Amino acid sequence: MTTGATQKPGEQRAAPFDDSGPTARFGPIAVGGAFVLALATFLVFAGFTPILPTQTVVAALLVGDGVVVLVLIVLIAIELNRLRAARRAARAGARLHSRFVALFSLVAAIPAIVTAVVATVSVEWAINPRFMGDVASFINEADQATRLYRETQCRALLRDVELTAGDIARSALLLRSDPAQFKTYFASRAKTLGFGAAALMKSDGAALEVAEGSDTRLIARPDPSDFQDALAGEDQCGFLGAGNIFVAIRPIAGAEDQFLYAARGIDPLAAKVAEDAANVAMMWGRFEAHRTSLELGFATVFVMLALTMLFSAIWLGLTWANRLVGPIRRLIRAADEVGSGNLHVQVPARRADGDLGHLGDTFNKMTAELLRQQTGLIAANALNDERRAFIEAVLSGVPAGVVGVDKNGAITVSNAAAERLLGGEGGLVGQPLASVQHSIGLIWEQARSLRMRLHQGQATVLRDGRERILNVRVTGSPGRGEAGSVITLDDISDLVTAQRTAAWADVARRIAHEIKNPLTPIQLSAERLKRRYGRHIVEGKDVFDQCTDTIIRQVDDIKRMVDEFSSFARMPKARPATDDLTDCVRQAVFLMRVGRADIDFETRLPETAVTADFDRRLISQALTNVLKNASEGIDALGEGHEPGRVLVTLDADVGGFIEIAVSDNGKGFPKEDRNRLIEPYVTTRAEGTGLGLPIVVKIFEDHGGGVDLIDGLARADGGRGAMVVMKLRIAGASGDAAEPQNEKSGSR
């Protein structure tokens, strides 16, 4: 009867030991037949049945026992072969099964072997006891005494018969002359000598004369050869009946064909003793003649019975070993399945298995509980995966960088934005924060030392040779232990630049308003002084003209600077229109080539028109400013350098943007504080206002693009130069797909 829960969908039962082979079908029949034949053999030999243990019966029983033994041997061999194959295949419980089989077989074999040995020894001892020699001597002596007694009786009878035959021969005349007197004499002689019967016979057995008073029952017709032997002089003495009547024959001398036949009875008890002694001696002789065959027969019977019991016991041992190991084997297989991750496995738990069945039921409960817990863990893990995926999606979607740090300062998690900001495209997880960015590591150390829940600071990082300003926020993370932290990184470089630009724009408006108003009266006054008093001054006229010209010129310069301030502060809004950008670039380069013939302006533009939506006036202004800066960078080198060269390229589609690159072989950008060069009023030239590149950046940002200021191509080969890459959005490009990489790295 199987106990435990019904198998549910998905559950698997551990495969039981395969006991459906020939041993399971024929084994019980063979064992039952073996016991029946063994019992029949015992009963026949013990004499408990009317069947006599004749040679045929014994042979039939032995053949039956032999057949059963052979069948058991074959079944045991099959079972052992299966066991050997299972052990070679390293199946579950094979070694334990082998040990159980060996143990049960040994336990079953020892009693059978001991019984066979004891039975054989007992039979041998019974057939050849210690006193058997005395019995044989006694039987031989009794037999000799019997023969001696009979010989004595025969000799006495022969002597009396011989005397009587001589007397009769001497009384032949009386026999012929007076028959009646002879009969009296013959009867008297027979009675005197104690003959039970006496007669005169011929050689053919015919009686010529019978003594009066003779017992005719004692007179038998002798064999003719006995008469011939008597004539030859041999002693003729024999027995009649049960051996208690002695008979002797003697020829009558002088009488032709006449013999004296005499019979004498002896004591019946003595005759019986003699007969018994003779029978015992004869039986003993037969026993001695068949002793070896008897011993062999008994040994064969006992061996067959012992083999029957032995192999029956071994088969029963194998069967019980299978029944005992079967549940253990199933448990081992099920445990292996559980070890490999299959928690749906169940083992058949039967009440007939006893404690092993209870163990199997407990195992099923354990696997069911493990499966329930695993299902719960999988569900919880799936929920955690969903939450983690959601958090990762959130982290990957936010522009801010997020970094998780453990108590030792090692990075445990980071998003893509953090990897971009910190330059860890190969992965930041596992690296010490201080080795990735020392400045951020210092802020984390400060927050850790102050034991603040929230700490904020700014750090300047260098990425691909470009400085970026990051706002760093350190927040304690309870889920990561007391020292665990979450660090958020915001790139505020553009914000800082915009703030500075806005501040400078406000300053420029104020300066333009405050300075431009008095410039016109000053210029007009200087011109009026020159016109009115210039022709009246004779002495020092040159000095006067120089001073007034200087005033007028400086006022013009100041007015120009104020106009630039005003232009920067009040940059007109871009009015894009569909136009040919290639032609716009070509016209700007042409104007610079005409104005600066000493510099080689080279262009690599598409042969076809590149159409885009842009404000041609503002883009032309920006290109002119960039080309002017390139020319001034070449001029800054002075004499003694290679001829100036400016290369202008245009790529029609780079990640959703049109790129215009202007590179030169001039002075180039400084390596430090490049990002500040795009701020208003920051310049590396003595005569520069610091407003040119900020205006260029603003123009392209208003067009949805950006500006990258990087080293020139010649620097890769150890040369000099700078490169300005201006990006303009392609008409119709998606804003998400074409987000500008506005890395404002420097300016001149």
Secondary structure as UniProt FT lines:
FT   STRAND          2..3
FT   TURN            9..10
FT   STRAND          12..13
FT   HELIX           22..46
FT   HELIX           55..88
FT   TURN            89..90
FT   TURN            92..93
FT   HELIX           94..127
FT   TURN            130..131
FT   HELIX           132..170
FT   HELIX           172..177
FT   HELIX           179..193
FT   STRAND          197..201
FT   TURN            203..204
FT   STRAND          207..210
FT   TURN            212..213
FT   HELIX           216..218
FT   HELIX           224..231
FT   TURN            232..233
FT   STRAND          236..240
FT   TURN            241..244
FT   STRAND          245..251
FT   TURN            253..254
FT   TURN            256..257
FT   STRAND          259..265
FT   HELIX           268..289
FT   HELIX           291..339
FT   TURN            340..341
FT   TURN            343..344
FT   STRAND          345..346
FT   STRAND          349..350
FT   HELIX           351..353
FT   HELIX           355..397
FT   STRAND          401..405
FT   TURN            407..408
FT   STRAND          410..414
FT   HELIX           416..422
FT   TURN            425..426
FT   TURN            429..430
FT   HELIX           433..436
FT   HELIX           438..450
FT   STRAND          454..463
FT   TURN            464..465
FT   STRAND          466..476
FT   HELIX           478..480
FT   TURN            482..483
FT   STRAND          485..491
FT   HELIX           493..533
FT   TURN            534..536
FT   TURN            539..540
FT   HELIX           541..569
FT   STRAND          577..580
FT   HELIX           581..595
FT   TURN            597..598
FT   STRAND          600..604
FT   STRAND          611..614
FT   HELIX           616..635
FT   TURN            636..637
FT   STRAND          645..654
FT   TURN            655..656
FT   STRAND          657..664
FT   HELIX           674..678
FT   TURN            680..681
FT   HELIX           692..702
FT   TURN            703..704
FT   STRAND          706..711
FT   HELIX           713..717
FT   STRAND          722..729
FT   TURN            731..732
FT   TURN            735..738
//
